[in-house]
Structure formats: structure tokens, C-alpha cells
Amino acid sequence: MQTVFNKIVELVNEIRILPTINNDNLKKLNKKFRLEFNYNSNHLEGNTLTYGETELLLFFDKTDGLHELRELEEMKAHDVAYKIIQDWVKDVEHPLTETYIKQLNEIILVRPFWKEAITPDGQSTRRQIKVGQYKEYPNSVRLQNGEMFEYASPTDTPIKMNELIQWYNTAIDKDELHPVALAALLHYKFVCIHPFDDGNGRISRLLMNYVLLKNDLPPVIIKTTEKKKYLNALNQADVGNIEAFVKYIAEQLVWSLELTIKATKGESIEEIDDYEKEIAIWKKQVTAKEVNSLHRNDELIYELYHSGIAEMFTDFANKHKQFDDLFNKKFVRYFKNNTGDIDINYIENVMDGIGERHLPMFYREGETSEIIIPDDTFQKLGVSVWYEEYKYNEMNSFHISSNLELQFEPYNYIVKHNNLVLYKRNYGNLLSRKDMENIVTESVKRVFEEIKKNDS
């Protein structure tokens, strides 16, 4: 292990004697560290954003719309947490406390959510993940050999976290540990406690880099390609070989220091695997073309409609009935394209016609007609609820319209409520039942807010 520490000293000394890095190269270096840390630390925990998607989100605030909202939120929140530890470093008097660690957890998890879990007797269950609070239930991890590794119990967690902070402050006062060893040990001791229901890995790496940055060292990036080695080093520490983990972290710091030297010298900091990331991004775009190439036609609209859209339209109309007694008049209309005075039966008949048109036609036993090319007759489909003459405000007897519309573009369909876009999907990506429930709920909530606003 001494060899890698000697290498670190050598690289640090080289940086010190180099001319100060210019602003442009410093910006490139900081961007590289920021992107690498956010992408890899989240990817280690299962986030599916690619490297390119992470860059698009963090630096351009844009997405391709193909990921769950929680993944996008947590990536951005992790970036906020990374900036926060950098702010801590600038404040030399800033202490490391349990309160600040809880705040980091609250930031990266964004808000409470439900997660699949396993009970102590092995049964599947769902558990609410509370943010910024120590765990209320035991947590554990199954090792590769099938054994369960138990972390600190919920009862012991506050005690052990208090001991961790005391240990850290004592280590700072004694100043006997190399900063890399201190950072690695803080990471490992925190992981052994696993104080939160979720986010422990990300917090441990944030705390590790807080220590490194505080000691004028660059951040350590645990790359997803190194996941097996990373976990193996942690497992070695679990069986008493803590030096193996400290050595592993030190080896990762060498990469960061060498990158810093390149940037300081004005050399390219693009890596060989950056091309691999670019290839992966390109392949993702290319393979997506198979789905995106589905061009609008009646057969696709037929499949979309019968995937649950019919039920969603009915649910939409029914959920508005709770507002019926507030108005003197109500109209419900369904529409196709620019025809807006039809009913649900008309749409069903149109859809039945499409279904029949695409059924094989048997002329003689064993013979079928050629495949019929689907027509393209749909541009819009939707349901509209219209209320007139509000009863309970004599000064403002207003009207309300609520329109749920599916707009069919050549390669995508868009779900709108009163011209607000709720979803945009390609034709190979159908709405789930949960999506449809959310659409109806959001629409009704928006109508309710509009009624309250007009009544005030």
C-alpha cells in the first residue's frame, strides 16, 4: 500500500510545481469531475441514465423523456449535494455533523417514496422510504455466497452515528491519518452503519469526497466499470482487511490526480473510454429508431385505443360528475379530428371498423387475402366536458371546459389537457394503467383549481 501512497505524494508535488491552471482548463476539469461523479455514483445504485443523458440533464436541463421522473430528480439532486459539499469545504469552520448528513440524505432522495422490501422472515413487502431520517427497520444485504450481512440496528444507529462523528473529529484533531485514509475510513464506517433506508452508498461517497476536497485533493470517482473491484474491497474490509479498501480508494485518487496534471498542462482530458461512452450513446439512439420509425396509421391508433384509452375517456367523463351540481348546464362530447359532436359509440364503431378491416379475409379454405396496408385517418381523438352557468357566484357565473385530447403526430402521440402537454410518446411506447390514472387525476385537479379560482 505504501507504493500507491508514494505515487500520490509524487503526483501532488508535481501539481504544486506546475504553473497555476488557467480558467478555461479549470472549467473543463471541474465539469469532467462533476459529470463523472454524478453519473457513476448514481449508476452504481441502479440509475439508468447514460453518460450522455446525464450531461444533457445537468448542463442543459433537458431529457429525452424516456426515464422515470425519480431517476431524473435524483440525478439533479445528487448534483446539488455535490455542490453543497464543495460549499462546506470553502467554509473552514464548517463542522461535519449528523444534522448535515441527514440534510444530504434529504436532498438526494428528494421526497418520501415507496420501495419493495423483504421482511426479516423473507417475505416481500413495500415500505415507505422517509428522507433525512434514520432507518426505522433493519436493513441488510445478501452477499454473493448467499449470506446476509446485517448493518447497525435501528436502535443502535443514532449511537453509532454519534460515535462516527466523534471519531472523525478526534482523527482531525490528532492529524495522524493521511487524508486518503481518513476519507476511505469515513466512507467504510458510514457504510457499516447504513443509517438510512436508502441513499447510503451515495452519501458515503459524498462524505469521502468532502474529506478529500477539504484537503486540497481532487474527488475520487468510483466508476461503474470498477463496481466488482469496489465491492470486493469493501468485502475485504468486512473481514478485517481495512487496508485493502484504503488502498483501493488511493488507487482511484491516482486517476484524479493524473487527470488534474493533464488539465493543468493544457493537455486533453478526454479518455479512451469516453469514446466507448459516445458509442453507447450513439447505439442507444440508433436502436431507438426501430421504435421511433413507427409511422402513424389507423392500426396503431386502434392498438393504442384498445390498450386502455377507451376506459380512460370514460373514467375522465365520470370523474367530472362530482362537479355537475355546481353548474346549471353540462355537455359531454367526444371528438375525432375536427368533428366534435359525436359520442363514445361513434368512436367504438370506427374502431370496430378498423379491426374488421385488418382481419384476414378467407376466400377459400386455406387461402387468405394479401395484407391490407393500414389507412391514416386519425389526427386527434378526445373527450370534452363543458360546464355553463356556475350557480354559487352571482357576480361571476362562469363556464369551465375540460378537454382531454390525444394528438397523433407522424411518429409520436401527445396527451393534452386543455392544451397542457402531459405525455409525449412514440407509438411503440403505450401508456400504462398508472399513467392513465395520473392523466385523469391531474385533469380533474386542474379543473377543481380553476373552479376555486373563478369562485373567489
C-alpha positions as CSV (number, residue, x, y, z in Angstrom):
1,M,0.0,0.0,0.0
2,Q,2.9,2.3,0.6
3,T,3.7,2.3,-3.1
4,V,0.4,3.9,-4.0
5,F,0.8,6.5,-1.3
6,N,4.2,7.3,-2.6
7,K,2.7,7.7,-6.0
8,I,0.1,10.1,-4.6
9,V,2.8,12.2,-2.9
10,E,4.7,12.3,-6.2
11,L,1.7,13.5,-8.2
12,V,0.7,16.1,-5.6
13,N,4.2,17.5,-5.6
14,E,4.2,17.7,-9.4
15,I,0.9,19.7,-9.3
16,R,2.4,22.1,-6.8
17,I,5.4,23.0,-9.0
18,L,3.3,23.4,-12.2
19,P,2.0,26.9,-13.2
20,T,-1.5,27.6,-12.0
21,I,-4.1,26.1,-14.2
22,N,-5.8,28.6,-16.4
23,N,-9.6,29.3,-16.1
24,D,-10.7,27.5,-19.3
25,N,-8.9,24.3,-18.4
26,L,-10.1,24.5,-14.8
27,K,-13.7,24.7,-16.1
28,K,-13.1,21.7,-18.3
29,L,-11.6,19.8,-15.3
30,N,-14.4,20.7,-12.9
31,K,-17.0,19.8,-15.5
32,K,-15.3,16.4,-16.0
33,F,-15.2,15.6,-12.3
34,R,-18.8,16.8,-11.8
35,L,-20.1,14.7,-14.6
36,E,-18.1,11.6,-13.8
37,F,-19.0,11.7,-10.1
38,N,-22.7,12.3,-10.6
39,Y,-23.1,9.7,-13.4
40,N,-21.0,7.0,-11.8
41,S,-22.2,7.3,-8.2
42,N,-25.8,7.1,-9.2
43,H,-25.2,4.4,-11.8
44,L,-23.7,2.2,-9.1
45,E,-27.0,2.4,-7.4
46,G,-29.1,1.4,-10.4
47,N,-29.9,4.8,-12.1
48,T,-30.3,4.1,-15.8
49,L,-29.4,7.5,-17.3
50,T,-26.5,7.1,-19.7
51,Y,-23.4,9.3,-19.5
52,G,-24.7,11.5,-22.4
53,E,-28.2,11.7,-20.8
54,T,-26.6,12.8,-17.5
55,E,-24.6,15.5,-19.3
56,L,-27.8,16.6,-21.2
57,L,-29.7,16.8,-17.9
58,L,-27.1,18.5,-15.7
59,F,-25.7,21.0,-18.2
60,F,-28.6,21.7,-20.5
61,D,-31.6,20.8,-18.2
62,K,-33.1,18.6,-21.0
63,T,-34.1,15.0,-21.1
64,D,-35.2,12.5,-23.8
65,G,-38.3,11.7,-21.8
66,L,-37.6,8.0,-21.6
67,H,-36.8,7.7,-17.9
68,E,-38.8,7.7,-14.7
69,L,-39.2,11.1,-13.1
70,R,-37.5,9.8,-9.9
71,E,-34.3,8.9,-11.8
72,L,-34.1,12.4,-13.3
73,E,-34.9,14.1,-10.0
74,E,-32.3,12.1,-8.0
75,M,-29.6,12.8,-10.6
76,K,-30.2,16.5,-10.3
77,A,-30.5,16.3,-6.6
78,H,-27.2,14.4,-6.3
79,D,-25.6,17.2,-8.3
80,V,-27.0,19.7,-5.8
81,A,-25.5,17.6,-2.9
82,Y,-22.1,17.6,-4.7
83,K,-22.2,21.4,-4.9
84,I,-23.1,21.6,-1.2
85,I,-20.1,19.6,0.0
86,Q,-18.0,22.0,-2.1
87,D,-19.5,24.9,-0.2
88,W,-18.8,23.1,3.1
89,V,-15.1,22.9,2.1
90,K,-15.0,26.7,1.4
91,D,-16.2,27.4,5.0
92,V,-13.2,26.3,7.0
93,E,-15.2,26.5,10.2
94,H,-17.9,24.2,8.9
95,P,-18.2,21.1,11.1
96,L,-19.3,17.7,10.0
97,T,-22.5,16.9,12.0
98,E,-25.3,14.3,12.0
99,T,-27.7,17.1,11.0
100,Y,-25.7,18.0,7.9
101,I,-25.5,14.3,6.9
102,K,-29.3,14.0,7.3
103,Q,-29.7,17.0,5.1
104,L,-27.6,15.4,2.4
105,N,-29.9,12.3,2.5
106,E,-33.0,14.5,2.3
107,I,-31.5,16.3,-0.7
108,I,-30.5,13.3,-2.7
109,L,-33.7,11.3,-2.1
110,V,-35.9,14.4,-3.0
111,R,-39.1,13.2,-1.2
112,P,-40.6,10.1,0.5
113,F,-41.4,7.2,-1.7
114,W,-42.4,3.5,-1.6
115,K,-39.9,0.8,-2.3
116,E,-40.0,-3.0,-2.5
117,A,-38.5,-4.7,0.6
118,I,-38.0,-8.0,2.3
119,T,-39.2,-8.8,5.8
120,P,-36.9,-10.5,8.3
121,D,-38.6,-13.8,7.6
122,G,-38.1,-13.4,3.8
123,Q,-41.5,-12.1,2.8
124,S,-41.9,-9.5,0.1
125,T,-43.4,-6.2,1.2
126,R,-43.5,-2.5,0.4
127,R,-42.0,0.1,2.8
128,Q,-42.1,3.9,2.7
129,I,-38.7,5.4,2.5
130,K,-38.5,8.5,4.7
131,V,-35.9,11.1,3.7
132,G,-33.5,12.7,6.1
133,Q,-34.4,10.3,8.9
134,Y,-32.5,7.4,10.3
135,K,-33.9,4.0,9.5
136,E,-36.8,2.6,11.5
137,Y,-36.4,-1.0,10.2
138,P,-33.4,-3.3,10.0
139,N,-31.6,-3.3,6.6
140,S,-29.2,-5.9,5.3
141,V,-27.6,-7.0,2.1
142,R,-27.3,-10.5,0.6
143,L,-23.6,-11.4,-0.2
144,Q,-22.6,-13.4,-3.3
145,N,-22.3,-16.5,-1.1
146,G,-25.9,-16.1,-0.1
147,E,-25.2,-15.0,3.4
148,M,-27.0,-11.9,4.9
149,F,-24.8,-9.0,6.1
150,E,-26.5,-7.1,8.8
151,Y,-25.9,-3.4,9.3
152,A,-26.4,-1.5,12.5
153,S,-29.8,-2.0,14.1
154,P,-32.3,1.0,14.1
155,T,-31.8,1.2,17.9
156,D,-28.0,1.3,17.6
157,T,-27.9,3.7,14.6
158,P,-28.2,7.0,16.5
159,I,-25.5,5.8,18.9
160,K,-23.1,4.7,16.2
161,M,-23.6,7.8,14.2
162,N,-22.7,9.9,17.2
163,E,-19.6,7.7,17.7
164,L,-18.8,8.2,14.0
165,I,-18.8,12.0,14.2
166,Q,-16.7,11.8,17.5
167,W,-14.2,9.5,15.8
168,Y,-13.9,11.8,12.8
169,N,-13.4,14.9,14.9
170,T,-10.8,13.2,17.0
171,A,-9.0,12.0,13.9
172,I,-9.0,15.6,12.6
173,D,-7.5,16.8,15.9
174,K,-4.8,14.2,16.1
175,D,-3.9,14.7,12.4
176,E,-2.3,11.2,12.3
177,L,-4.1,9.8,9.3
178,H,-3.3,10.6,5.7
179,P,-6.3,12.4,4.2
180,V,-6.9,9.5,1.8
181,A,-7.0,7.0,4.7
182,L,-9.3,9.3,6.6
183,A,-11.7,9.7,3.7
184,A,-11.7,5.9,3.0
185,L,-12.3,5.1,6.7
186,L,-15.1,7.6,7.0
187,H,-16.7,6.0,3.9
188,Y,-16.4,2.5,5.2
189,K,-17.5,3.2,8.8
190,F,-20.6,5.0,7.4
191,V,-21.5,2.2,5.1
192,C,-21.2,-0.3,8.0
193,I,-23.8,1.7,9.9
194,H,-26.1,2.1,6.9
195,P,-28.1,4.7,8.8
196,F,-30.8,5.5,6.2
197,D,-33.4,3.4,4.4
198,D,-31.9,4.4,1.1
199,G,-29.1,6.6,-0.3
200,N,-26.3,5.2,1.9
201,G,-23.8,4.4,-0.9
202,R,-24.2,7.9,-2.4
203,I,-23.9,9.6,0.9
204,S,-20.7,7.6,1.8
205,R,-19.1,8.7,-1.5
206,L,-20.1,12.3,-0.9
207,L,-18.6,12.3,2.6
208,M,-15.4,10.7,1.3
209,N,-15.0,13.4,-1.3
210,Y,-15.8,16.1,1.2
211,V,-12.7,15.0,3.2
212,L,-10.6,14.8,0.0
213,L,-11.7,18.3,-1.2
214,K,-11.1,19.7,2.3
215,N,-7.5,18.6,2.0
216,D,-7.0,20.1,-1.4
217,L,-7.2,16.8,-3.2
218,P,-9.5,16.1,-6.2
219,P,-12.5,13.9,-5.8
220,V,-12.4,10.1,-6.1
221,I,-14.6,8.7,-8.8
222,I,-15.7,5.0,-8.3
223,K,-16.5,4.1,-11.9
224,T,-19.3,1.7,-12.7
225,T,-16.8,-0.4,-14.6
226,E,-15.0,-0.8,-11.3
227,K,-18.1,-1.9,-9.3
228,K,-16.9,-5.5,-8.7
229,K,-13.5,-4.3,-7.5
230,Y,-15.1,-1.7,-5.3
231,L,-17.5,-4.2,-3.7
232,N,-14.6,-6.7,-3.3
233,A,-12.5,-4.1,-1.5
234,L,-15.5,-3.4,0.8
235,N,-15.9,-7.1,1.5
236,Q,-12.2,-7.4,2.3
237,A,-12.7,-4.6,4.9
238,D,-15.7,-6.5,6.3
239,V,-13.5,-9.5,7.1
240,G,-10.8,-7.3,8.8
241,N,-8.6,-6.2,5.9
242,I,-9.4,-2.5,6.0
243,E,-6.1,-1.7,4.3
244,A,-7.4,-3.3,1.1
245,F,-10.2,-0.7,0.9
246,V,-7.9,2.2,1.8
247,K,-5.6,1.1,-0.9
248,Y,-8.4,0.8,-3.4
249,I,-9.5,4.4,-2.8
250,A,-5.9,5.6,-3.0
251,E,-5.6,3.9,-6.4
252,Q,-8.7,5.7,-7.7
253,L,-7.3,9.0,-6.4
254,V,-4.2,8.5,-8.7
255,W,-6.5,8.7,-11.7
256,S,-8.0,12.0,-10.5
257,L,-4.5,13.5,-9.8
258,E,-3.2,12.4,-13.2
259,L,-6.3,14.0,-14.9
260,T,-5.6,17.2,-12.9
261,I,-2.0,17.3,-14.2
262,K,-3.1,16.9,-17.8
263,A,-5.6,19.7,-17.4
264,T,-3.1,21.9,-15.7
265,K,-0.6,21.3,-18.6
266,G,-3.4,22.1,-21.1
267,E,-3.5,18.6,-22.4
268,S,-6.6,16.8,-23.5
269,I,-8.5,15.2,-20.6
270,E,-10.7,13.1,-22.9
271,E,-10.2,9.4,-22.1
272,I,-10.3,6.3,-24.3
273,D,-13.5,5.1,-22.6
274,D,-15.1,8.5,-23.4
275,Y,-15.3,7.1,-27.0
276,E,-16.9,4.0,-25.6
277,K,-19.5,6.2,-23.9
278,E,-20.1,8.1,-27.1
279,I,-20.5,4.8,-28.9
280,A,-23.0,3.6,-26.3
281,I,-25.0,6.8,-26.6
282,W,-25.0,6.5,-30.4
283,K,-26.1,2.9,-30.2
284,K,-28.9,3.8,-27.9
285,Q,-30.1,6.4,-30.4
286,V,-29.8,4.0,-33.3
287,T,-31.6,1.2,-31.6
288,A,-34.4,3.5,-30.6
289,K,-35.0,4.2,-34.3
290,E,-36.8,0.9,-34.7
291,V,-39.5,2.1,-32.3
292,N,-39.4,5.7,-33.4
293,S,-39.8,4.7,-37.1
294,L,-43.4,3.5,-36.4
295,H,-45.4,6.0,-38.5
296,R,-48.9,6.9,-37.5
297,N,-51.6,4.7,-39.1
298,D,-55.1,3.5,-38.2
299,E,-53.9,0.2,-37.0
300,L,-51.5,1.8,-34.5
301,I,-54.3,4.1,-33.3
302,Y,-56.6,1.0,-32.9
303,E,-54.0,-0.7,-30.7
304,L,-53.4,2.4,-28.7
305,Y,-57.1,3.0,-28.2
306,H,-57.7,-0.6,-27.0
307,S,-54.8,-0.5,-24.7
308,G,-56.9,1.4,-22.2
309,I,-57.7,4.8,-23.8
310,A,-61.4,3.9,-24.1
311,E,-61.6,3.3,-20.4
312,M,-59.6,6.4,-19.7
313,F,-62.0,8.5,-21.6
314,T,-65.0,7.0,-19.7
315,D,-63.2,7.5,-16.4
316,F,-62.4,11.1,-17.3
317,A,-66.1,11.8,-18.0
318,N,-67.2,10.0,-14.9
319,K,-64.8,11.8,-12.6
320,H,-66.1,15.2,-13.7
321,K,-69.6,14.2,-12.5
322,Q,-68.7,15.4,-9.0
323,F,-68.9,19.0,-10.4
324,D,-72.3,18.5,-12.0
325,D,-74.3,20.1,-9.2
326,L,-72.2,23.3,-9.3
327,F,-73.5,24.3,-12.7
328,N,-76.8,24.7,-14.5
329,K,-75.7,23.1,-17.8
330,K,-73.3,20.4,-18.7
331,F,-72.3,18.9,-22.1
332,V,-70.1,15.9,-22.8
333,R,-68.8,15.5,-26.3
334,Y,-66.3,13.1,-27.9
335,F,-64.4,14.1,-31.0
336,K,-62.3,12.7,-33.8
337,N,-60.1,15.2,-35.7
338,N,-62.3,18.3,-36.2
339,T,-65.6,16.5,-35.7
340,G,-66.6,17.5,-32.2
341,D,-70.3,16.5,-31.8
342,I,-70.1,12.7,-31.6
343,D,-70.4,10.1,-28.8
344,I,-68.4,7.2,-27.5
345,N,-70.4,4.8,-29.5
346,Y,-69.4,6.5,-32.7
347,I,-65.7,6.1,-31.8
348,E,-66.3,2.5,-30.9
349,N,-67.9,1.8,-34.2
350,V,-65.0,3.5,-36.0
351,M,-62.5,1.3,-34.1
352,D,-64.5,-1.8,-34.8
353,G,-64.3,-1.0,-38.5
354,I,-60.6,-0.7,-38.3
355,G,-60.4,-4.1,-36.5
356,E,-62.5,-5.7,-39.1
357,R,-60.6,-4.1,-42.0
358,H,-57.4,-5.7,-40.8
359,L,-58.7,-9.2,-40.1
360,P,-57.6,-11.8,-42.7
361,M,-60.3,-12.4,-45.4
362,F,-60.8,-16.1,-46.3
363,Y,-61.8,-16.7,-49.8
364,R,-61.4,-20.4,-49.8
365,E,-60.3,-22.8,-47.2
366,G,-56.5,-22.3,-46.7
367,E,-56.3,-19.1,-48.7
368,T,-56.2,-15.6,-47.4
369,S,-56.0,-12.2,-49.0
370,E,-52.9,-10.1,-49.1
371,I,-52.1,-7.9,-46.1
372,I,-54.0,-4.6,-46.3
373,I,-51.9,-1.5,-45.8
374,P,-53.4,0.5,-42.8
375,D,-55.1,3.8,-43.6
376,D,-54.1,7.0,-41.9
377,T,-57.3,8.9,-40.9
378,F,-56.6,10.0,-37.3
379,Q,-55.1,13.2,-36.2
380,K,-56.9,13.8,-32.9
381,L,-59.2,11.9,-30.6
382,G,-60.6,13.0,-27.3
383,V,-63.4,13.9,-24.9
384,S,-64.6,17.3,-23.7
385,V,-66.7,18.2,-20.7
386,W,-68.3,21.6,-20.8
387,Y,-70.0,23.4,-17.8
388,E,-72.0,26.6,-18.1
389,E,-73.6,28.9,-15.6
390,Y,-71.9,28.4,-12.2
391,K,-74.6,28.5,-9.5
392,Y,-72.8,29.9,-6.5
393,N,-71.3,33.2,-7.5
394,E,-73.9,35.7,-8.7
395,M,-71.2,38.2,-9.7
396,N,-69.4,35.7,-11.9
397,S,-71.5,32.9,-13.4
398,F,-68.6,31.5,-15.3
399,H,-68.2,28.5,-17.5
400,I,-65.5,25.8,-17.5
401,S,-64.2,23.5,-20.2
402,S,-62.1,20.3,-19.6
403,N,-60.6,18.7,-22.8
404,L,-58.6,15.5,-22.8
405,E,-57.0,15.1,-26.2
406,L,-54.7,12.6,-27.9
407,Q,-53.0,14.4,-30.7
408,F,-51.4,12.0,-33.3
409,E,-48.2,13.2,-34.9
410,P,-46.4,11.3,-37.6
411,Y,-44.1,9.5,-35.1
412,N,-45.4,10.4,-31.7
413,Y,-48.7,10.8,-29.9
414,I,-49.3,13.6,-27.4
415,V,-51.7,13.6,-24.4
416,K,-53.0,17.0,-23.6
417,H,-55.4,18.5,-21.1
418,N,-56.6,21.9,-22.1
419,N,-53.5,22.3,-24.3
420,L,-51.1,21.4,-21.5
421,V,-48.9,18.5,-22.6
422,L,-49.0,15.7,-20.1
423,Y,-47.2,12.9,-22.0
424,K,-45.4,12.5,-25.3
425,R,-44.7,9.0,-26.5
426,N,-43.7,7.2,-29.7
427,Y,-46.2,4.6,-31.0
428,G,-44.2,1.7,-29.6
429,N,-44.5,3.0,-26.1
430,L,-48.0,2.6,-24.7
431,L,-49.4,4.3,-21.7
432,S,-49.6,2.2,-18.6
433,R,-52.7,2.0,-16.4
434,K,-50.9,4.1,-13.8
435,D,-50.1,6.7,-16.5
436,M,-53.8,6.9,-17.4
437,E,-54.9,7.2,-13.8
438,N,-52.4,10.1,-13.4
439,I,-53.8,11.8,-16.5
440,V,-57.4,11.7,-15.3
441,T,-56.4,12.7,-11.7
442,E,-54.2,15.6,-13.0
443,S,-57.0,16.8,-15.3
444,V,-59.7,16.8,-12.6
445,K,-57.4,18.5,-10.1
446,R,-56.7,21.3,-12.7
447,V,-60.5,21.8,-13.2
448,F,-61.1,21.9,-9.5
449,E,-58.4,24.6,-9.1
450,E,-59.9,26.6,-11.9
451,I,-63.3,26.4,-10.3
452,K,-62.0,27.6,-7.0
453,K,-60.1,30.4,-8.6
454,N,-63.1,31.7,-10.5
455,D,-65.3,31.4,-7.4
456,S,-63.0,33.5,-5.3
